[in-house]
Amino acid sequence: MIEVTRLNGKKFTLNALYIETVESFPDTTITLTTGTKTIVKESEEEVREKVKAFYLNIQILSNPHLRGEDDEE
């Protein structure tokens, strides 16, 4: 889960596993796999960093193949 901020300043928690795309129009728009779109104050890069930290926290990126690294020695 990541915390993001709506344009009205209200913070909410979003399940990052359901994020399909993050785009800037110039406002940052997050599209979920359900088709729901949400506009947030955070930049596209900030959302990307929050998602990456979340994935590392739940160890989705613990496999070197998923991280795009070569085989472990």
PDB file of N, CA, C and O in Angstrom:
ATOM      1  N   MET A   1       0.851  -1.170   0.000  1.00  0.00           N
ATOM      2  CA  MET A   1       0.000   0.000   0.000  1.00  0.00           C
ATOM      3  C   MET A   1       0.900   1.238   0.000  1.00  0.00           C
ATOM      4  O   MET A   1       1.932   1.280   0.670  1.00  0.00           O
ATOM      5  N   ILE A   2       0.485   2.230  -0.760  1.00  0.00           N
ATOM      6  CA  ILE A   2       1.220   3.492  -0.798  1.00  0.00           C
ATOM      7  C   ILE A   2       0.256   4.628  -0.451  1.00  0.00           C
ATOM      8  O   ILE A   2      -0.939   4.558  -0.739  1.00  0.00           O
ATOM      9  N   GLU A   3       0.797   5.666   0.170  1.00  0.00           N
ATOM     10  CA  GLU A   3      -0.022   6.831   0.507  1.00  0.00           C
ATOM     11  C   GLU A   3       0.202   7.901  -0.548  1.00  0.00           C
ATOM     12  O   GLU A   3       1.339   8.267  -0.844  1.00  0.00           O
ATOM     13  N   VAL A   4      -0.889   8.398  -1.113  1.00  0.00           N
ATOM     14  CA  VAL A   4      -0.843   9.469  -2.104  1.00  0.00           C
ATOM     15  C   VAL A   4      -1.860  10.536  -1.717  1.00  0.00           C
ATOM     16  O   VAL A   4      -2.666  10.337  -0.808  1.00  0.00           O
ATOM     17  N   THR A   5      -1.817  11.669  -2.415  1.00  0.00           N
ATOM     18  CA  THR A   5      -2.652  12.810  -2.061  1.00  0.00           C
ATOM     19  C   THR A   5      -3.523  13.228  -3.238  1.00  0.00           C
ATOM     20  O   THR A   5      -3.020  13.456  -4.338  1.00  0.00           O
ATOM     21  N   ARG A   6      -4.822  13.327  -3.006  1.00  0.00           N
ATOM     22  CA  ARG A   6      -5.737  13.824  -4.034  1.00  0.00           C
ATOM     23  C   ARG A   6      -5.458  15.316  -4.258  1.00  0.00           C
ATOM     24  O   ARG A   6      -4.797  15.949  -3.435  1.00  0.00           O
ATOM     25  N   LEU A   7      -5.950  15.870  -5.346  1.00  0.00           N
ATOM     26  CA  LEU A   7      -5.723  17.281  -5.645  1.00  0.00           C
ATOM     27  C   LEU A   7      -6.329  18.197  -4.586  1.00  0.00           C
ATOM     28  O   LEU A   7      -5.880  19.332  -4.420  1.00  0.00           O
ATOM     29  N   ASN A   8      -7.357  17.709  -3.859  1.00  0.00           N
ATOM     30  CA  ASN A   8      -7.971  18.522  -2.804  1.00  0.00           C
ATOM     31  C   ASN A   8      -7.181  18.467  -1.498  1.00  0.00           C
ATOM     32  O   ASN A   8      -7.594  19.066  -0.505  1.00  0.00           O
ATOM     33  N   GLY A   9      -6.047  17.753  -1.484  1.00  0.00           N
ATOM     34  CA  GLY A   9      -5.183  17.683  -0.306  1.00  0.00           C
ATOM     35  C   GLY A   9      -5.454  16.495   0.604  1.00  0.00           C
ATOM     36  O   GLY A   9      -4.715  16.278   1.563  1.00  0.00           O
ATOM     37  N   LYS A  10      -6.487  15.730   0.327  1.00  0.00           N
ATOM     38  CA  LYS A  10      -6.826  14.583   1.169  1.00  0.00           C
ATOM     39  C   LYS A  10      -5.923  13.395   0.818  1.00  0.00           C
ATOM     40  O   LYS A  10      -5.840  12.987  -0.340  1.00  0.00           O
ATOM     41  N   LYS A  11      -5.252  12.849   1.834  1.00  0.00           N
ATOM     42  CA  LYS A  11      -4.375  11.696   1.645  1.00  0.00           C
ATOM     43  C   LYS A  11      -5.206  10.421   1.697  1.00  0.00           C
ATOM     44  O   LYS A  11      -6.209  10.342   2.408  1.00  0.00           O
ATOM     45  N   PHE A  12      -4.773   9.438   0.939  1.00  0.00           N
ATOM     46  CA  PHE A  12      -5.420   8.127   0.990  1.00  0.00           C
ATOM     47  C   PHE A  12      -4.399   7.054   0.647  1.00  0.00           C
ATOM     48  O   PHE A  12      -3.329   7.344   0.110  1.00  0.00           O
ATOM     49  N   THR A  13      -4.741   5.820   0.963  1.00  0.00           N
ATOM     50  CA  THR A  13      -3.860   4.694   0.726  1.00  0.00           C
ATOM     51  C   THR A  13      -4.367   3.896  -0.463  1.00  0.00           C
ATOM     52  O   THR A  13      -5.560   3.617  -0.583  1.00  0.00           O
ATOM     53  N   LEU A  14      -3.445   3.538  -1.331  1.00  0.00           N
ATOM     54  CA  LEU A  14      -3.774   2.853  -2.569  1.00  0.00           C
ATOM     55  C   LEU A  14      -2.980   1.549  -2.631  1.00  0.00           C
ATOM     56  O   LEU A  14      -1.790   1.527  -2.317  1.00  0.00           O
ATOM     57  N   ASN A  15      -3.640   0.467  -3.034  1.00  0.00           N
ATOM     58  CA  ASN A  15      -2.951  -0.805  -3.173  1.00  0.00           C
ATOM     59  C   ASN A  15      -2.137  -0.769  -4.469  1.00  0.00           C
ATOM     60  O   ASN A  15      -2.694  -0.809  -5.567  1.00  0.00           O
ATOM     61  N   ALA A  16      -0.822  -0.695  -4.325  1.00  0.00           N
ATOM     62  CA  ALA A  16       0.072  -0.541  -5.480  1.00  0.00           C
ATOM     63  C   ALA A  16       0.073  -1.756  -6.392  1.00  0.00           C
ATOM     64  O   ALA A  16       0.506  -1.655  -7.540  1.00  0.00           O
ATOM     65  N   LEU A  17      -0.396  -2.894  -5.918  1.00  0.00           N
ATOM     66  CA  LEU A  17      -0.439  -4.089  -6.757  1.00  0.00           C
ATOM     67  C   LEU A  17      -1.440  -3.946  -7.891  1.00  0.00           C
ATOM     68  O   LEU A  17      -1.353  -4.667  -8.885  1.00  0.00           O
ATOM     69  N   TYR A  18      -2.389  -3.028  -7.757  1.00  0.00           N
ATOM     70  CA  TYR A  18      -3.419  -2.838  -8.769  1.00  0.00           C
ATOM     71  C   TYR A  18      -3.128  -1.711  -9.744  1.00  0.00           C
ATOM     72  O   TYR A  18      -3.956  -1.410 -10.603  1.00  0.00           O
ATOM     73  N   ILE A  19      -1.950  -1.075  -9.625  1.00  0.00           N
ATOM     74  CA  ILE A  19      -1.605   0.018 -10.531  1.00  0.00           C
ATOM     75  C   ILE A  19      -1.210  -0.555 -11.884  1.00  0.00           C
ATOM     76  O   ILE A  19      -0.327  -1.407 -11.981  1.00  0.00           O
ATOM     77  N   GLU A  20      -1.877  -0.075 -12.923  1.00  0.00           N
ATOM     78  CA  GLU A  20      -1.558  -0.499 -14.286  1.00  0.00           C
ATOM     79  C   GLU A  20      -0.651   0.525 -14.962  1.00  0.00           C
ATOM     80  O   GLU A  20       0.360   0.165 -15.564  1.00  0.00           O
ATOM     81  N   THR A  21      -1.022   1.826 -14.857  1.00  0.00           N
ATOM     82  CA  THR A  21      -0.193   2.871 -15.446  1.00  0.00           C
ATOM     83  C   THR A  21      -0.158   4.100 -14.535  1.00  0.00           C
ATOM     84  O   THR A  21      -1.071   4.348 -13.748  1.00  0.00           O
ATOM     85  N   VAL A  22       0.933   4.858 -14.673  1.00  0.00           N
ATOM     86  CA  VAL A  22       1.071   6.161 -14.015  1.00  0.00           C
ATOM     87  C   VAL A  22       1.522   7.115 -15.112  1.00  0.00           C
ATOM     88  O   VAL A  22       2.563   6.911 -15.737  1.00  0.00           O
ATOM     89  N   GLU A  23       0.721   8.170 -15.343  1.00  0.00           N
ATOM     90  CA  GLU A  23       1.008   9.107 -16.433  1.00  0.00           C
ATOM     91  C   GLU A  23       0.892  10.543 -15.940  1.00  0.00           C
ATOM     92  O   GLU A  23       0.201  10.824 -14.960  1.00  0.00           O
ATOM     93  N   SER A  24       1.579  11.447 -16.634  1.00  0.00           N
ATOM     94  CA  SER A  24       1.485  12.874 -16.345  1.00  0.00           C
ATOM     95  C   SER A  24       0.793  13.568 -17.506  1.00  0.00           C
ATOM     96  O   SER A  24       1.197  13.411 -18.658  1.00  0.00           O
ATOM     97  N   PHE A  25      -0.259  14.343 -17.204  1.00  0.00           N
ATOM     98  CA  PHE A  25      -1.043  15.001 -18.268  1.00  0.00           C
ATOM     99  C   PHE A  25      -1.115  16.520 -18.185  1.00  0.00           C
ATOM    100  O   PHE A  25      -1.797  16.981 -19.100  1.00  0.00           O
ATOM    101  N   PRO A  26      -0.641  17.380 -17.405  1.00  0.00           N
ATOM    102  CA  PRO A  26       0.532  17.273 -16.562  1.00  0.00           C
ATOM    103  C   PRO A  26       0.242  16.741 -15.160  1.00  0.00           C
ATOM    104  O   PRO A  26       1.176  16.354 -14.457  1.00  0.00           O
ATOM    105  N   ASP A  27      -1.036  16.709 -14.726  1.00  0.00           N
ATOM    106  CA  ASP A  27      -1.322  16.111 -13.417  1.00  0.00           C
ATOM    107  C   ASP A  27      -1.041  14.614 -13.489  1.00  0.00           C
ATOM    108  O   ASP A  27      -1.226  13.984 -14.531  1.00  0.00           O
ATOM    109  N   THR A  28      -0.593  14.056 -12.374  1.00  0.00           N
ATOM    110  CA  THR A  28      -0.272  12.632 -12.335  1.00  0.00           C
ATOM    111  C   THR A  28      -1.558  11.826 -12.217  1.00  0.00           C
ATOM    112  O   THR A  28      -2.324  11.989 -11.266  1.00  0.00           O
ATOM    113  N   THR A  29      -1.782  10.962 -13.187  1.00  0.00           N
ATOM    114  CA  THR A  29      -2.974  10.128 -13.231  1.00  0.00           C
ATOM    115  C   THR A  29      -2.570   8.668 -13.058  1.00  0.00           C
ATOM    116  O   THR A  29      -1.750   8.141 -13.810  1.00  0.00           O
ATOM    117  N   ILE A  30      -3.163   8.029 -12.054  1.00  0.00           N
ATOM    118  CA  ILE A  30      -2.914   6.612 -11.799  1.00  0.00           C
ATOM    119  C   ILE A  30      -4.120   5.834 -12.294  1.00  0.00           C
ATOM    120  O   ILE A  30      -5.253   6.115 -11.905  1.00  0.00           O
ATOM    121  N   THR A  31      -3.872   4.851 -13.156  1.00  0.00           N
ATOM    122  CA  THR A  31      -4.938   3.987 -13.655  1.00  0.00           C
ATOM    123  C   THR A  31      -4.747   2.607 -13.032  1.00  0.00           C
ATOM    124  O   THR A  31      -3.662   2.029 -13.090  1.00  0.00           O
ATOM    125  N   LEU A  32      -5.814   2.095 -12.440  1.00  0.00           N
ATOM    126  CA  LEU A  32      -5.766   0.775 -11.810  1.00  0.00           C
ATOM    127  C   LEU A  32      -6.214  -0.288 -12.811  1.00  0.00           C
ATOM    128  O   LEU A  32      -6.804   0.023 -13.845  1.00  0.00           O
ATOM    129  N   THR A  33      -5.927  -1.532 -12.487  1.00  0.00           N
ATOM    130  CA  THR A  33      -6.319  -2.644 -13.353  1.00  0.00           C
ATOM    131  C   THR A  33      -7.838  -2.745 -13.469  1.00  0.00           C
ATOM    132  O   THR A  33      -8.341  -3.383 -14.393  1.00  0.00           O
ATOM    133  N   THR A  34      -8.567  -2.134 -12.553  1.00  0.00           N
ATOM    134  CA  THR A  34     -10.033  -2.126 -12.596  1.00  0.00           C
ATOM    135  C   THR A  34     -10.574  -1.068 -13.549  1.00  0.00           C
ATOM    136  O   THR A  34     -11.774  -1.031 -13.821  1.00  0.00           O
ATOM    137  N   GLY A  35      -9.684  -0.200 -14.064  1.00  0.00           N
ATOM    138  CA  GLY A  35     -10.095   0.881 -14.942  1.00  0.00           C
ATOM    139  C   GLY A  35     -10.304   2.200 -14.213  1.00  0.00           C
ATOM    140  O   GLY A  35     -10.479   3.239 -14.849  1.00  0.00           O
ATOM    141  N   THR A  36     -10.286   2.166 -12.880  1.00  0.00           N
ATOM    142  CA  THR A  36     -10.443   3.379 -12.084  1.00  0.00           C
ATOM    143  C   THR A  36      -9.234   4.292 -12.280  1.00  0.00           C
ATOM    144  O   THR A  36      -8.090   3.840 -12.236  1.00  0.00           O
ATOM    145  N   LYS A  37      -9.501   5.585 -12.496  1.00  0.00           N
ATOM    146  CA  LYS A  37      -8.421   6.574 -12.642  1.00  0.00           C
ATOM    147  C   LYS A  37      -8.472   7.528 -11.470  1.00  0.00           C
ATOM    148  O   LYS A  37      -9.546   7.961 -11.050  1.00  0.00           O
ATOM    149  N   THR A  38      -7.296   7.855 -10.942  1.00  0.00           N
ATOM    150  CA  THR A  38      -7.186   8.780  -9.827  1.00  0.00           C
ATOM    151  C   THR A  38      -6.094   9.790 -10.133  1.00  0.00           C
ATOM    152  O   THR A  38      -5.004   9.419 -10.570  1.00  0.00           O
ATOM    153  N   ILE A  39      -6.380  11.059  -9.908  1.00  0.00           N
ATOM    154  CA  ILE A  39      -5.390  12.121 -10.108  1.00  0.00           C
ATOM    155  C   ILE A  39      -4.814  12.478  -8.751  1.00  0.00           C
ATOM    156  O   ILE A  39      -5.552  12.704  -7.792  1.00  0.00           O
ATOM    157  N   VAL A  40      -3.481  12.528  -8.674  1.00  0.00           N
ATOM    158  CA  VAL A  40      -2.802  12.790  -7.401  1.00  0.00           C
ATOM    159  C   VAL A  40      -1.817  13.948  -7.537  1.00  0.00           C
ATOM    160  O   VAL A  40      -1.400  14.306  -8.639  1.00  0.00           O
ATOM    161  N   LYS A  41      -1.457  14.524  -6.391  1.00  0.00           N
ATOM    162  CA  LYS A  41      -0.513  15.647  -6.364  1.00  0.00           C
ATOM    163  C   LYS A  41       0.931  15.210  -6.603  1.00  0.00           C
ATOM    164  O   LYS A  41       1.732  15.969  -7.148  1.00  0.00           O
ATOM    165  N   GLU A  42       1.260  13.983  -6.192  1.00  0.00           N
ATOM    166  CA  GLU A  42       2.631  13.503  -6.325  1.00  0.00           C
ATOM    167  C   GLU A  42       3.024  13.421  -7.798  1.00  0.00           C
ATOM    168  O   GLU A  42       2.182  13.202  -8.669  1.00  0.00           O
ATOM    169  N   SER A  43       4.309  13.601  -8.057  1.00  0.00           N
ATOM    170  CA  SER A  43       4.802  13.487  -9.432  1.00  0.00           C
ATOM    171  C   SER A  43       4.841  12.008  -9.838  1.00  0.00           C
ATOM    172  O   SER A  43       4.762  11.111  -8.999  1.00  0.00           O
ATOM    173  N   GLU A  44       4.962  11.790 -11.127  1.00  0.00           N
ATOM    174  CA  GLU A  44       5.069  10.424 -11.638  1.00  0.00           C
ATOM    175  C   GLU A  44       6.265   9.711 -11.008  1.00  0.00           C
ATOM    176  O   GLU A  44       6.173   8.537 -10.649  1.00  0.00           O
ATOM    177  N   GLU A  45       7.377  10.414 -10.878  1.00  0.00           N
ATOM    178  CA  GLU A  45       8.591   9.841 -10.275  1.00  0.00           C
ATOM    179  C   GLU A  45       8.365   9.489  -8.802  1.00  0.00           C
ATOM    180  O   GLU A  45       8.803   8.433  -8.345  1.00  0.00           O
ATOM    181  N   GLU A  46       7.684  10.366  -8.058  1.00  0.00           N
ATOM    182  CA  GLU A  46       7.399  10.078  -6.646  1.00  0.00           C
ATOM    183  C   GLU A  46       6.537   8.825  -6.500  1.00  0.00           C
ATOM    184  O   GLU A  46       6.788   7.996  -5.625  1.00  0.00           O
ATOM    185  N   VAL A  47       5.535   8.688  -7.344  1.00  0.00           N
ATOM    186  CA  VAL A  47       4.677   7.495  -7.298  1.00  0.00           C
ATOM    187  C   VAL A  47       5.503   6.257  -7.621  1.00  0.00           C
ATOM    188  O   VAL A  47       5.381   5.227  -6.958  1.00  0.00           O
ATOM    189  N   ARG A  48       6.343   6.367  -8.643  1.00  0.00           N
ATOM    190  CA  ARG A  48       7.202   5.237  -9.027  1.00  0.00           C
ATOM    191  C   ARG A  48       8.098   4.812  -7.864  1.00  0.00           C
ATOM    192  O   ARG A  48       8.253   3.619  -7.604  1.00  0.00           O
ATOM    193  N   GLU A  49       8.685   5.780  -7.168  1.00  0.00           N
ATOM    194  CA  GLU A  49       9.554   5.470  -6.027  1.00  0.00           C
ATOM    195  C   GLU A  49       8.768   4.827  -4.884  1.00  0.00           C
ATOM    196  O   GLU A  49       9.257   3.897  -4.242  1.00  0.00           O
ATOM    197  N   LYS A  50       7.560   5.314  -4.628  1.00  0.00           N
ATOM    198  CA  LYS A  50       6.725   4.724  -3.577  1.00  0.00           C
ATOM    199  C   LYS A  50       6.359   3.283  -3.917  1.00  0.00           C
ATOM    200  O   LYS A  50       6.378   2.411  -3.048  1.00  0.00           O
ATOM    201  N   VAL A  51       6.025   3.034  -5.181  1.00  0.00           N
ATOM    202  CA  VAL A  51       5.676   1.679  -5.612  1.00  0.00           C
ATOM    203  C   VAL A  51       6.892   0.764  -5.477  1.00  0.00           C
ATOM    204  O   VAL A  51       6.773  -0.362  -4.995  1.00  0.00           O
ATOM    205  N   LYS A  52       8.055   1.245  -5.899  1.00  0.00           N
ATOM    206  CA  LYS A  52       9.279   0.447  -5.794  1.00  0.00           C
ATOM    207  C   LYS A  52       9.572   0.105  -4.337  1.00  0.00           C
ATOM    208  O   LYS A  52       9.898  -1.041  -4.025  1.00  0.00           O
ATOM    209  N   ALA A  53       9.461   1.083  -3.445  1.00  0.00           N
ATOM    210  CA  ALA A  53       9.703   0.835  -2.016  1.00  0.00           C
ATOM    211  C   ALA A  53       8.708  -0.180  -1.470  1.00  0.00           C
ATOM    212  O   ALA A  53       9.074  -1.045  -0.674  1.00  0.00           O
ATOM    213  N   PHE A  54       7.444  -0.077  -1.898  1.00  0.00           N
ATOM    214  CA  PHE A  54       6.418  -1.032  -1.468  1.00  0.00           C
ATOM    215  C   PHE A  54       6.766  -2.436  -1.949  1.00  0.00           C
ATOM    216  O   PHE A  54       6.702  -3.390  -1.173  1.00  0.00           O
ATOM    217  N   TYR A  55       7.134  -2.570  -3.223  1.00  0.00           N
ATOM    218  CA  TYR A  55       7.492  -3.879  -3.766  1.00  0.00           C
ATOM    219  C   TYR A  55       8.689  -4.478  -3.026  1.00  0.00           C
ATOM    220  O   TYR A  55       8.701  -5.672  -2.728  1.00  0.00           O
ATOM    221  N   LEU A  56       9.687  -3.656  -2.730  1.00  0.00           N
ATOM    222  CA  LEU A  56      10.843  -4.146  -1.977  1.00  0.00           C
ATOM    223  C   LEU A  56      10.438  -4.572  -0.568  1.00  0.00           C
ATOM    224  O   LEU A  56      10.939  -5.567  -0.046  1.00  0.00           O
ATOM    225  N   ASN A  57       9.533  -3.816   0.040  1.00  0.00           N
ATOM    226  CA  ASN A  57       9.080  -4.114   1.392  1.00  0.00           C
ATOM    227  C   ASN A  57       8.361  -5.463   1.463  1.00  0.00           C
ATOM    228  O   ASN A  57       8.533  -6.211   2.426  1.00  0.00           O
ATOM    229  N   ILE A  58       7.557  -5.769   0.445  1.00  0.00           N
ATOM    230  CA  ILE A  58       6.837  -7.045   0.463  1.00  0.00           C
ATOM    231  C   ILE A  58       7.613  -8.126  -0.284  1.00  0.00           C
ATOM    232  O   ILE A  58       7.110  -9.228  -0.499  1.00  0.00           O
ATOM    233  N   GLN A  59       8.823  -7.805  -0.670  1.00  0.00           N
ATOM    234  CA  GLN A  59       9.788  -8.720  -1.277  1.00  0.00           C
ATOM    235  C   GLN A  59       9.377  -9.256  -2.643  1.00  0.00           C
ATOM    236  O   GLN A  59       9.775 -10.356  -3.025  1.00  0.00           O
ATOM    237  N   ILE A  60       8.587  -8.488  -3.376  1.00  0.00           N
ATOM    238  CA  ILE A  60       8.298  -8.864  -4.756  1.00  0.00           C
ATOM    239  C   ILE A  60       9.575  -8.768  -5.579  1.00  0.00           C
ATOM    240  O   ILE A  60       9.782  -9.548  -6.509  1.00  0.00           O
ATOM    241  N   LEU A  61      10.421  -7.818  -5.237  1.00  0.00           N
ATOM    242  CA  LEU A  61      11.658  -7.620  -5.992  1.00  0.00           C
ATOM    243  C   LEU A  61      12.844  -8.334  -5.353  1.00  0.00           C
ATOM    244  O   LEU A  61      13.989  -7.968  -5.617  1.00  0.00           O
ATOM    245  N   SER A  62      12.600  -9.341  -4.522  1.00  0.00           N
ATOM    246  CA  SER A  62      13.694 -10.050  -3.877  1.00  0.00           C
ATOM    247  C   SER A  62      14.371 -11.044  -4.819  1.00  0.00           C
ATOM    248  O   SER A  62      15.510 -11.443  -4.577  1.00  0.00           O
ATOM    249  N   ASN A  63      13.683 -11.449  -5.893  1.00  0.00           N
ATOM    250  CA  ASN A  63      14.236 -12.367  -6.878  1.00  0.00           C
ATOM    251  C   ASN A  63      15.073 -11.565  -7.872  1.00  0.00           C
ATOM    252  O   ASN A  63      14.556 -10.638  -8.495  1.00  0.00           O
ATOM    253  N   PRO A  64      16.366 -11.904  -8.034  1.00  0.00           N
ATOM    254  CA  PRO A  64      17.212 -11.118  -8.947  1.00  0.00           C
ATOM    255  C   PRO A  64      16.706 -11.114 -10.382  1.00  0.00           C
ATOM    256  O   PRO A  64      16.961 -10.156 -11.112  1.00  0.00           O
ATOM    257  N   HIS A  65      15.997 -12.154 -10.808  1.00  0.00           N
ATOM    258  CA  HIS A  65      15.470 -12.190 -12.172  1.00  0.00           C
ATOM    259  C   HIS A  65      14.370 -11.148 -12.345  1.00  0.00           C
ATOM    260  O   HIS A  65      14.247 -10.556 -13.417  1.00  0.00           O
ATOM    261  N   LEU A  66      13.571 -10.917 -11.309  1.00  0.00           N
ATOM    262  CA  LEU A  66      12.523  -9.909 -11.375  1.00  0.00           C
ATOM    263  C   LEU A  66      13.101  -8.499 -11.350  1.00  0.00           C
ATOM    264  O   LEU A  66      12.518  -7.569 -11.906  1.00  0.00           O
ATOM    265  N   ARG A  67      14.258  -8.350 -10.696  1.00  0.00           N
ATOM    266  CA  ARG A  67      14.923  -7.036 -10.637  1.00  0.00           C
ATOM    267  C   ARG A  67      15.682  -6.750 -11.921  1.00  0.00           C
ATOM    268  O   ARG A  67      16.158  -5.632 -12.118  1.00  0.00           O
ATOM    269  N   GLY A  68      15.806  -7.747 -12.806  1.00  0.00           N
ATOM    270  CA  GLY A  68      16.528  -7.546 -14.052  1.00  0.00           C
ATOM    271  C   GLY A  68      18.024  -7.756 -13.919  1.00  0.00           C
ATOM    272  O   GLY A  68      18.794  -7.322 -14.775  1.00  0.00           O
ATOM    273  N   GLU A  69      18.444  -8.427 -12.835  1.00  0.00           N
ATOM    274  CA  GLU A  69      19.869  -8.678 -12.624  1.00  0.00           C
ATOM    275  C   GLU A  69      20.243 -10.041 -13.172  1.00  0.00           C
ATOM    276  O   GLU A  69      19.387 -10.897 -13.397  1.00  0.00           O
ATOM    277  N   ASP A  70      21.566 -10.231 -13.389  1.00  0.00           N
ATOM    278  CA  ASP A  70      22.061 -11.528 -13.829  1.00  0.00           C
ATOM    279  C   ASP A  70      21.949 -12.541 -12.719  1.00  0.00           C
ATOM    280  O   ASP A  70      21.643 -12.194 -11.578  1.00  0.00           O
ATOM    281  N   ASP A  71      22.196 -13.790 -13.047  1.00  0.00           N
ATOM    282  CA  ASP A  71      22.160 -14.863 -12.056  1.00  0.00           C
ATOM    283  C   ASP A  71      23.102 -14.557 -10.909  1.00  0.00           C
ATOM    284  O   ASP A  71      24.165 -13.967 -11.102  1.00  0.00           O
ATOM    285  N   GLU A  72      22.697 -14.969  -9.701  1.00  0.00           N
ATOM    286  CA  GLU A  72      23.551 -14.803  -8.534  1.00  0.00           C
ATOM    287  C   GLU A  72      24.704 -15.777  -8.632  1.00  0.00           C
ATOM    288  O   GLU A  72      24.541 -16.899  -9.112  1.00  0.00           O
ATOM    289  N   GLU A  73      25.845 -15.357  -8.186  1.00  0.00           N
ATOM    290  CA  GLU A  73      27.056 -16.206  -8.209  1.00  0.00           C
ATOM    291  C   GLU A  73      27.039 -17.145  -7.037  1.00  0.00           C
ATOM    292  O   GLU A  73      27.963 -17.942  -6.871  1.00  0.00           O
TER     293      GLU A  73
END
